[in-house]
Amino acid sequence: MFNMTLDELDNNEAKNDPYSADPAYKCYGNNGIAYYYCGRETKPDMDTEWTGYEIETGNALMIMVGDDKRHAIDPEDIELIPANSFCRTCGQIGCHCNVYE
């Protein structure tokens, strides 16, 4: 059920645009809220100040629908959900107040 990879997440058209019909996901441990995928999490290493490069942590950056805080989540804890299964305003899975059909 869960068990996405970063490559699978990158291949979807999911970016952090709350006004689009991009794919949404649920995350293990917080199954009641939908998330958008933003990209791969990176962190600076000891040479970042000089090179400008950061290293990937292996986690996906996700934003809860209706929020703006980024969360680093293991891709194996992420599952794609249908576009009509969550509210685009509050992000609650099962709420049908603002659903794209």
Residue pairs with C-beta under 8 A, 6 or more apart in sequence:
1 79
2 28
2 76
2 77
2 78
2 79
3 75
3 76
3 79
4 25
4 60
4 75
4 76
4 78
4 79
4 80
5 75
6 40
6 58
6 60
6 75
8 75
9 37
9 60
9 75
9 78
10 39
10 40
12 22
12 23
12 37
12 80
13 22
13 23
14 22
14 23
14 24
14 25
14 36
14 37
15 22
15 36
15 37
15 38
16 36
16 38
16 63
17 36
18 36
18 65
18 66
18 88
21 83
21 100
22 36
23 37
23 80
23 83
24 34
24 35
24 36
24 65
24 80
24 81
24 83
24 86
25 34
25 35
25 36
25 37
25 62
25 78
25 79
25 80
25 81
26 32
26 33
26 34
26 35
26 78
26 79
26 81
26 93
27 33
27 35
27 62
27 71
27 73
27 77
27 78
27 79
28 77
28 78
28 79
29 77
31 93
32 92
32 93
32 94
33 64
33 65
33 91
33 92
33 93
34 64
34 65
34 81
34 85
34 86
34 87
34 91
34 92
34 93
35 62
35 63
35 64
35 65
35 71
35 73
35 78
35 91
36 62
36 63
36 65
37 60
37 61
37 62
37 78
38 60
38 61
38 62
38 63
38 70
39 60
39 61
40 56
40 57
40 59
40 60
40 61
41 56
41 57
41 58
41 59
41 60
41 61
41 72
42 54
42 55
42 56
42 57
43 54
43 55
43 57
44 54
44 55
45 53
45 54
45 55
47 53
48 54
57 72
58 74
58 75
59 72
59 73
59 74
59 75
60 72
60 73
60 74
60 75
60 78
61 70
61 71
61 72
61 73
62 70
62 71
62 72
62 73
62 78
63 69
63 70
63 71
64 71
64 91
65 86
65 87
65 88
65 90
65 91
66 87
66 89
66 90
66 91
67 91
81 93
83 100
84 99
84 100
84 101
85 93
85 94
85 99
86 92
86 93
86 94
86 95
86 99
87 95
87 96
87 97
87 98
87 99
88 98
88 99
88 100
89 97
89 98
90 97
90 98
